[in-house]
Amino acid sequence: DIYSYTPDYTFYIHPIIKVGSLILLVLGFTYICLRHNSFKEYKFKPIKTLIARNLTIFFFLLTFIWISFAFLFSDDYEFSFWDVIDYKRGYAYFLCYVVIVISILLCTKKQKFVLLELLIFVSIVINLIAIIAYCTEWHPNAYRVPEAAIFSNRNFYAYYLSITTLLSAARLYLTKKPYLNIYYAASLIISEFALLISQTRGAFVGVVVAIVLMLVYFGIRRKFSWKLILVPAIMIITFLVLEISGITVFMDRLGLLASDVETATNAASHTEEQVDAVGSGRIAIWKDVISKIKTSPIVGLGIGSTLAEHNEYLQIAAWSGIPAALFYICALFAMVINLFKKNNQLTDTQIVATLAAISYAVQSFFGYALLQTAPFYIIVLALSLNPNFDKKVQETEPNCP
């Protein structure tokens, strides 16, 4: 049983294995990129030009710099570096994520496309495992329910689904090949099925917001296509069929969501206990985190200093200070602005990855970053970036490998 290990014996081994694996993976990926002479695809400009033309990269860079600066003020460097007690979210993992981003930036457009397709294919396998487990009532234990697939918690699984559902939806809209239409439509249905059995409202909200943004974006920036109707139609029909048939019961969760929204918007007419209970107790948790942020608003309390914040933005502010959270939010806004303003300079892969990243960013208001899901988010973030905006690089869809 991999969950029954004794932490005392794995205090050093566990994080070393995980970080070492990530580093080896990234180094191998970088080697492949360099073997394909990926540097030739970009003509890097001076830092001033990069800042002026790609504020997203600039603000993400500022976020990492501030996190690194705040790390220097940690009371316990070993804990903040490894974060061995909670979900392995220490500074060491931020370093790995930076290497992943740089490695992906060095990939060619075709390599990025293949990586995106690999994410979708793997998600189909994982989601089918979850669905089969759910339908056959295979419950290995009470906490790690089958809906969590390979993840240790179904909420963590839903964070992952908020990314992969948008990957399938956006690719379905963009592809022109009939057999790929069927493939992406099936992937979208499977992802939505898995999302519904995860019972996680935050991820559902993230997906809905990102789908609406996708429809607005394609409606404004692209010629009208029947697929603009197809994507939401597939999602609505899938939802109704699963709910009416009784296979899923997510409608009950939507009822709780509506009740929480009413309580939050009319807080004056409810007791403090009722307001604190909103979002499965998230309001009370957020109040506690905010009170901790006030004690060290500039450099935070150290990475891993708070647990289960259920809001990634508050998590960043608590760990590394309010400036880090603000830089991160600015980067996300810049990413959305780039999506609309630099449409002709974005490849299809970048557009798909951007929409997936936005979906995760929305659900981050109700969830938090951890090792099980953060790498997937980092990958789509990296795929959404392009350090060279000088040319119109609208990508024609490569043949699937």
C-alpha positions as CSV (number, residue, x, y, z in Angstrom):
1,D,0.0,0.0,0.0
2,I,1.8,3.1,-1.2
3,Y,-0.2,5.2,1.2
4,S,1.0,3.4,4.3
5,Y,4.6,4.4,4.2
6,T,6.1,5.9,7.4
7,P,7.1,9.6,6.9
8,D,9.9,9.3,9.4
9,Y,11.8,7.0,7.0
10,T,11.1,9.0,3.8
11,F,11.7,12.5,5.2
12,Y,14.6,13.0,2.7
13,I,14.1,10.1,0.2
14,H,10.5,11.0,-0.8
15,P,11.2,14.6,-2.0
16,I,14.5,13.7,-3.5
17,I,12.9,11.0,-5.6
18,K,10.1,13.3,-6.8
19,V,12.4,16.3,-7.5
20,G,15.0,14.1,-9.1
21,S,12.4,12.5,-11.4
22,L,11.1,15.9,-12.5
23,I,14.6,17.2,-13.2
24,L,15.5,14.1,-15.2
25,L,12.3,14.4,-17.2
26,V,13.0,18.1,-17.9
27,L,16.6,17.5,-18.8
28,G,15.6,14.7,-21.2
29,F,13.0,16.9,-22.8
30,T,15.5,19.8,-23.2
31,Y,18.0,17.5,-24.8
32,I,15.4,16.4,-27.4
33,C,14.6,20.1,-28.1
34,L,18.2,20.9,-28.6
35,R,18.8,17.9,-30.8
36,H,16.1,19.3,-33.1
37,N,17.8,22.7,-33.2
38,S,14.8,24.4,-31.6
39,F,16.8,27.6,-31.0
40,K,16.6,28.4,-34.7
41,E,12.9,28.9,-34.6
42,Y,13.2,32.0,-32.3
43,K,15.2,35.1,-32.6
44,F,15.3,36.3,-29.1
45,K,15.1,40.1,-28.7
46,P,16.6,42.3,-26.0
47,I,14.9,42.2,-22.7
48,K,13.3,45.6,-23.2
49,T,11.6,44.4,-26.4
50,L,10.5,41.2,-24.7
51,I,8.9,43.2,-21.9
52,A,7.2,45.6,-24.2
53,R,5.7,42.9,-26.5
54,N,5.0,40.1,-24.1
55,L,3.8,41.3,-20.7
56,T,2.6,37.8,-19.8
57,I,6.1,36.5,-19.7
58,F,7.3,39.6,-18.0
59,F,4.7,39.4,-15.1
60,F,5.3,35.6,-14.7
61,L,9.0,36.4,-14.4
62,L,8.3,39.0,-11.8
63,T,6.1,36.5,-9.9
64,F,8.9,34.0,-9.7
65,I,11.5,36.7,-8.8
66,W,9.3,37.9,-5.9
67,I,8.7,34.3,-4.7
68,S,12.5,33.8,-4.8
69,F,13.0,37.0,-2.9
70,A,10.4,36.2,-0.3
71,F,11.9,32.7,0.1
72,L,15.1,34.4,1.5
73,F,13.0,35.6,4.5
74,S,11.7,32.1,5.4
75,D,12.0,31.1,9.1
76,D,12.7,27.5,8.2
77,Y,14.6,27.1,4.9
78,E,14.5,23.3,4.8
79,F,10.7,23.3,5.2
80,S,10.1,26.1,2.7
81,F,12.4,24.4,0.2
82,W,10.9,21.0,0.3
83,D,7.5,21.5,2.1
84,V,7.7,17.8,3.1
85,I,4.7,17.8,5.4
86,D,1.9,19.0,3.2
87,Y,1.6,18.4,-0.6
88,K,5.2,18.9,-1.7
89,R,4.8,22.5,-2.9
90,G,8.1,23.8,-1.7
91,Y,10.5,26.2,-3.5
92,A,12.3,23.3,-5.1
93,Y,9.2,22.6,-7.2
94,F,9.0,26.2,-8.3
95,L,12.5,25.8,-9.7
96,C,11.4,22.6,-11.5
97,Y,8.5,24.4,-13.0
98,V,10.7,27.2,-14.4
99,V,12.9,24.6,-16.1
100,I,9.7,23.0,-17.6
101,V,8.6,26.3,-19.0
102,I,12.0,27.1,-20.5
103,S,12.2,23.6,-22.0
104,I,8.8,24.0,-23.6
105,L,9.6,27.5,-24.9
106,L,12.5,25.9,-26.8
107,C,10.3,23.4,-28.5
108,T,9.3,23.8,-32.2
109,K,5.7,24.4,-33.0
110,K,5.3,20.8,-34.1
111,Q,6.7,19.5,-30.8
112,K,4.3,21.7,-28.9
113,F,1.4,20.4,-30.9
114,V,2.4,16.8,-30.2
115,L,2.7,17.6,-26.5
116,L,-0.8,19.1,-26.5
117,E,-2.1,16.0,-28.2
118,L,-0.4,13.8,-25.8
119,L,-2.1,15.6,-22.9
120,I,-5.5,15.0,-24.5
121,F,-4.8,11.3,-25.2
122,V,-3.5,10.6,-21.6
123,S,-6.6,12.4,-20.2
124,I,-8.9,10.1,-22.1
125,V,-7.1,7.1,-20.5
126,I,-7.2,8.5,-17.0
127,N,-10.9,9.6,-17.4
128,L,-12.0,6.2,-18.7
129,I,-10.3,4.6,-15.6
130,A,-12.3,6.9,-13.4
131,I,-15.6,6.4,-15.2
132,I,-15.2,2.6,-15.2
133,A,-14.4,2.6,-11.5
134,Y,-17.4,4.8,-10.8
135,C,-19.9,2.8,-12.9
136,T,-18.6,-0.5,-11.4
137,E,-18.7,0.9,-7.8
138,W,-15.1,0.0,-7.3
139,H,-14.2,1.7,-4.0
140,P,-10.7,0.8,-2.7
141,N,-11.3,2.9,0.4
142,A,-13.6,5.7,1.7
143,Y,-11.2,8.6,1.1
144,R,-9.5,7.8,-2.2
145,V,-12.6,7.2,-4.1
146,P,-12.4,5.9,-7.7
147,E,-13.6,9.3,-9.1
148,A,-10.0,10.5,-8.2
149,A,-8.5,8.1,-10.8
150,I,-4.7,8.3,-10.2
151,F,-5.0,11.3,-8.0
152,S,-5.3,11.1,-4.2
153,N,-8.5,13.2,-4.0
154,R,-11.4,13.9,-6.3
155,N,-11.0,17.7,-5.9
156,F,-7.4,17.4,-7.1
157,Y,-8.7,15.3,-10.0
158,A,-11.2,18.0,-10.9
159,Y,-8.4,20.7,-11.0
160,Y,-6.8,18.5,-13.7
161,L,-10.1,18.1,-15.5
162,S,-10.6,21.9,-15.6
163,I,-7.6,21.9,-17.9
164,T,-8.2,18.8,-20.1
165,T,-11.9,19.5,-20.7
166,L,-11.0,22.8,-22.4
167,L,-8.2,21.2,-24.4
168,S,-10.7,18.8,-26.0
169,A,-13.4,21.6,-26.4
170,A,-11.0,24.0,-28.1
171,R,-9.4,21.4,-30.3
172,L,-12.9,20.2,-31.4
173,Y,-13.7,23.7,-32.6
174,L,-10.3,24.2,-34.4
175,T,-9.9,20.9,-36.2
176,K,-11.1,20.5,-39.8
177,K,-10.6,16.8,-40.2
178,P,-13.8,14.7,-39.8
179,Y,-12.2,11.8,-38.0
180,L,-10.6,14.2,-35.5
181,N,-14.0,15.8,-34.9
182,I,-15.2,12.5,-33.7
183,Y,-12.1,12.0,-31.6
184,Y,-12.3,15.4,-29.8
185,A,-16.0,15.1,-29.4
186,A,-15.6,11.8,-27.7
187,S,-12.8,13.2,-25.5
188,L,-15.0,16.1,-24.5
189,I,-17.9,13.9,-23.5
190,I,-15.5,11.6,-21.5
191,S,-14.0,14.6,-19.8
192,E,-17.3,16.1,-18.9
193,F,-18.6,12.8,-17.5
194,A,-15.5,12.6,-15.3
195,L,-16.0,16.2,-14.2
196,L,-19.6,15.5,-13.2
197,I,-18.6,12.4,-11.1
198,S,-15.9,14.4,-9.4
199,Q,-18.7,16.5,-7.7
200,T,-16.4,19.6,-7.6
201,R,-18.3,22.8,-8.2
202,G,-15.2,25.1,-8.5
203,A,-13.8,23.1,-11.4
204,F,-17.3,23.1,-13.1
205,V,-17.5,26.9,-12.8
206,G,-14.0,27.2,-14.2
207,V,-14.9,25.1,-17.2
208,V,-18.2,27.0,-17.9
209,V,-16.5,30.4,-17.7
210,A,-13.7,29.3,-20.0
211,I,-16.2,27.8,-22.5
212,V,-18.1,31.0,-22.6
213,L,-14.9,33.0,-23.1
214,M,-14.0,30.5,-25.9
215,L,-17.3,31.1,-27.7
216,V,-16.9,34.8,-27.4
217,Y,-13.3,34.7,-28.6
218,F,-14.0,32.5,-31.6
219,G,-17.2,34.4,-32.4
220,I,-15.3,37.7,-32.5
221,R,-11.9,36.6,-33.9
222,R,-12.9,33.9,-36.3
223,K,-15.5,33.5,-39.1
224,F,-18.8,31.9,-37.9
225,S,-18.7,28.2,-37.8
226,W,-21.4,25.6,-36.9
227,K,-18.9,24.3,-34.3
228,L,-19.6,27.4,-32.3
229,I,-22.9,25.8,-31.6
230,L,-21.6,22.2,-31.5
231,V,-19.3,22.5,-28.5
232,P,-21.9,23.9,-26.0
233,A,-24.6,21.6,-27.5
234,I,-22.5,18.5,-26.8
235,M,-21.8,19.6,-23.3
236,I,-25.4,20.5,-22.5
237,I,-26.8,17.2,-24.0
238,T,-24.2,15.2,-22.2
239,F,-25.1,16.9,-18.9
240,L,-28.8,16.4,-19.4
241,V,-28.5,12.7,-20.4
242,L,-26.2,11.8,-17.5
243,E,-28.3,13.7,-14.9
244,I,-31.8,12.7,-16.1
245,S,-30.7,9.0,-16.4
246,G,-29.4,9.2,-12.8
247,I,-25.9,8.2,-13.8
248,T,-24.6,11.4,-12.2
249,V,-26.1,13.6,-9.5
250,F,-24.3,16.9,-10.1
251,M,-27.6,18.8,-10.2
252,D,-27.7,18.6,-6.4
253,R,-24.2,20.3,-6.3
254,L,-25.5,23.1,-8.5
255,G,-28.4,23.6,-6.0
256,L,-25.8,24.0,-3.2
257,L,-23.9,26.4,-5.4
258,A,-27.0,28.5,-6.0
259,S,-27.7,28.5,-2.3
260,D,-24.1,29.5,-1.5
261,V,-24.2,32.4,-4.0
262,E,-27.5,33.7,-2.4
263,T,-26.0,33.5,1.1
264,A,-22.8,35.3,0.0
265,T,-24.6,38.1,-1.9
266,N,-27.1,38.6,1.0
267,A,-24.6,38.2,3.9
268,A,-26.4,40.9,5.9
269,S,-29.5,38.8,6.2
270,H,-27.7,35.7,7.4
271,T,-25.8,34.7,10.5
272,E,-22.0,34.7,10.6
273,E,-22.0,31.0,10.9
274,Q,-24.1,30.6,7.8
275,V,-21.8,32.9,5.8
276,D,-18.7,31.1,7.0
277,A,-20.2,27.8,5.8
278,V,-20.4,29.0,2.2
279,G,-18.5,26.9,-0.2
280,S,-18.0,24.0,2.2
281,G,-16.6,26.3,4.8
282,R,-14.3,28.2,2.4
283,I,-15.4,31.7,3.7
284,A,-14.2,30.8,7.2
285,I,-10.9,29.4,5.7
286,W,-10.4,32.6,3.6
287,K,-11.0,34.8,6.6
288,D,-8.3,32.9,8.5
289,V,-5.8,33.1,5.6
290,I,-6.4,36.8,5.2
291,S,-5.7,37.4,8.8
292,K,-2.4,35.6,8.5
293,I,-1.5,37.6,5.3
294,K,-1.9,40.8,7.3
295,T,0.9,39.8,9.6
296,S,3.4,39.7,6.8
297,P,1.9,41.2,3.6
298,I,5.1,41.9,1.7
299,V,7.2,38.7,1.9
300,G,4.6,36.3,3.3
301,L,4.9,33.7,5.9
302,G,7.0,31.2,3.9
303,I,6.1,28.5,1.4
304,G,4.0,25.8,3.0
305,S,3.1,28.0,6.0
306,T,-0.7,27.6,5.4
307,L,-2.6,24.5,4.6
308,A,-5.6,23.9,2.3
309,E,-6.3,27.5,1.6
310,H,-8.9,26.7,-1.2
311,N,-7.8,29.8,-3.1
312,E,-4.6,29.8,-5.0
313,Y,-4.3,33.6,-5.0
314,L,-4.6,33.8,-1.3
315,Q,-2.1,30.9,-1.1
316,I,0.5,32.9,-3.1
317,A,-0.1,36.0,-1.0
318,A,0.2,34.0,2.3
319,W,3.4,32.2,1.2
320,S,5.2,34.9,-0.7
321,G,3.4,38.2,-0.1
322,I,0.8,40.3,-1.8
323,P,3.2,41.6,-4.5
324,A,3.7,38.0,-5.8
325,A,-0.1,37.5,-6.0
326,L,-0.6,40.8,-7.8
327,F,2.2,40.0,-10.4
328,Y,0.6,36.6,-11.0
329,I,-2.9,38.1,-11.5
330,C,-1.4,40.7,-13.9
331,A,0.2,37.9,-15.9
332,L,-3.2,36.2,-16.2
333,F,-4.9,39.4,-17.3
334,A,-2.1,40.0,-19.9
335,M,-2.6,36.4,-21.2
336,V,-6.3,37.1,-21.8
337,I,-5.5,40.4,-23.5
338,N,-3.0,38.7,-25.7
339,L,-5.6,36.2,-26.7
340,F,-7.8,38.9,-28.2
341,K,-5.3,41.5,-29.3
342,K,-2.6,39.3,-30.9
343,N,-4.9,36.7,-32.5
344,N,-3.0,36.6,-35.8
345,Q,0.2,36.1,-34.0
346,L,-0.9,33.0,-31.9
347,T,-0.8,29.5,-33.1
348,D,-3.7,27.1,-32.6
349,T,-1.7,25.3,-29.9
350,Q,-1.3,28.6,-28.0
351,I,-5.0,29.4,-28.3
352,V,-6.0,26.0,-27.0
353,A,-3.5,26.1,-24.2
354,T,-4.5,29.6,-23.2
355,L,-8.1,28.7,-22.8
356,A,-7.2,25.6,-20.7
357,A,-5.0,27.8,-18.5
358,I,-7.8,30.3,-18.0
359,S,-10.2,27.5,-17.0
360,Y,-7.7,26.4,-14.3
361,A,-7.1,30.0,-13.2
362,V,-10.9,30.5,-12.6
363,Q,-11.3,27.3,-10.6
364,S,-8.2,28.5,-8.6
365,F,-10.5,30.8,-6.7
366,F,-11.8,27.7,-5.0
367,G,-8.8,25.4,-5.2
368,Y,-5.1,25.5,-4.5
369,A,-1.9,24.4,-6.2
370,L,-0.2,21.1,-5.3
371,L,2.1,18.7,-6.9
372,Q,-0.6,16.4,-8.3
373,T,-2.0,19.0,-10.6
374,A,0.3,22.0,-10.8
375,P,2.7,20.5,-13.4
376,F,-0.2,20.1,-15.9
377,Y,-1.1,23.8,-15.4
378,I,2.6,24.8,-15.8
379,I,2.7,22.8,-19.1
380,V,-0.3,24.5,-20.6
381,L,0.9,27.9,-19.4
382,A,4.2,27.3,-21.2
383,L,2.4,26.2,-24.3
384,S,0.4,29.4,-24.3
385,L,3.5,31.6,-24.3
386,N,5.6,32.7,-27.3
387,P,8.7,34.8,-26.8
388,N,8.7,36.0,-30.4
389,F,5.6,38.1,-31.4
390,D,7.3,39.7,-34.4
391,K,5.9,37.5,-37.1
392,K,2.5,36.3,-38.0
393,V,2.8,32.7,-37.1
394,Q,-0.7,31.4,-37.5
395,E,-0.3,27.7,-37.5
396,T,-1.8,25.3,-39.9
397,E,-2.8,22.1,-38.1
398,P,0.0,19.5,-38.4
399,N,-0.9,16.0,-39.2
400,C,-1.4,13.9,-36.1
401,P,1.5,11.7,-35.2
